[in-house]
Amino acid sequence: MFGEHSRAVITVIGKDQVGIIAGITTVLAARGVNILDINQTILDTFFTMITVVDLEGCSISLPELKRELEKKGQELGVDVRTQHEDVFNYMHRI
């Protein structure tokens, strides 16, 4: 569905609890999204994760993937944001 080298950045922020990484990565795997890089940390009681994913094998559109991840985030009590790499780079350019 996506072209070669089509990537997205996913951020997850919320109160730390068991199952956050598993919940988000299960959604990604079910849709054929490959994780290229993942970094997570816990600051006091807050969980933060930034993930770069390859969308080339994704079986649904980016807006649909965003909705699925947001729904999973609501179930887990965390905020999930998904941006295409081009949008992310544009917003964070110097």
Sequence and secondary structure as in RCSB ss.txt:
>XXXX:A:sequence
MFGEHSRAVITVIGKDQVGIIAGITTVLAARGVNILDINQTILDTFFTMITVVDLEGCSISLPELKRELEKKGQE
LGVDVRTQHEDVFNYMHRI
>XXXX:A:secstr
   TT EEEEEEEEE  TTHHHHHHHHHHHTT EEEEEEEEEETTEEEEEEEEE TT SS HHHHHHHHHHHHHH
HTEEEEEEEHHHHHHHT  
